């Protein structure tokens, strides 16, 4: 008999995660993980968020670009 692990209905921050997140003023109003990327994109806009020099071709995204890609990916998942 196999037992499958079911994912939670929604992700919930632990008290420790919430306390650490509130130390960062930018994120003190965040209630869910999905709210972080738009805030980071607005605040850090053209700062490099992701850089993989080992990928072929090299991958580099600013916070604004990464947020856009995350939004597109999320929309694609929702359309399934």
N, C-alpha and C positions, 0 to 999 in steps of 0.2 A: 504494500500500500504506500502510495506517495502522498506527501502532504505539500500543498503549494502554499507559499507565503503570499498573502494578499497585501498590496500596497495600501497605505492609509488613504482615506478619502481626501485629506488635505494635509499639507505639511504644517506643523505647528512648531514655533520657536520654543526652545527651552528657556527657563528663567535666566540662565547664564547667558545664552545667546542674546536675549532681549536686553539684558543689562549692558553687555558689551556693545551692542548696536546703539544703544542710547547714549553712550559716551561719545559717539561720533555725531556731531550736531546735524550733519547732512541727512542722516538716516533716522533721526529720533521719532519721526512720525510713521515709519514703515510698519505695516501690519502683515505683509506677506513678501515672500522672496521675489515675486514678479514686480514689485514696486521699486526694487533697488536699481535696476538697469536704467529706466528712464531718468531717475534722479542723478545717477552717476554720469549719464550722457549729457545732461543739462549742465552739470557742475564742471566736469572734466573735458567735455566736448572733444577737442582735437588732441588730447593726451593719448599716447599709445597705451591700450589696455591689454592687448594680446600680441605677442611677437614670437613666431616660431621660425628661426633662421634655418632650421634643419629640414623643413618641408620643401618639397620641390613642386611648384615654385614657393619661394619664401612667403609666409603668411604674416600680415601685419594689419591690425585693426585699431582704430581709435575707439574711444568709448562710444562716440556717436555712431560709428559704423557697426560696432559690435551690438549695440542696442537695436539697430535696424535689422541686423541678421537674426537676432533673438526673436524679434517681433514677427519676422517672416516665417521663421521655423515654428513658432507657436501657432500662427495662423494656419500653417500647413497641417499641423497636428490636429487642430480643431476641425479642419475640413474633412478629416478621415471618417 
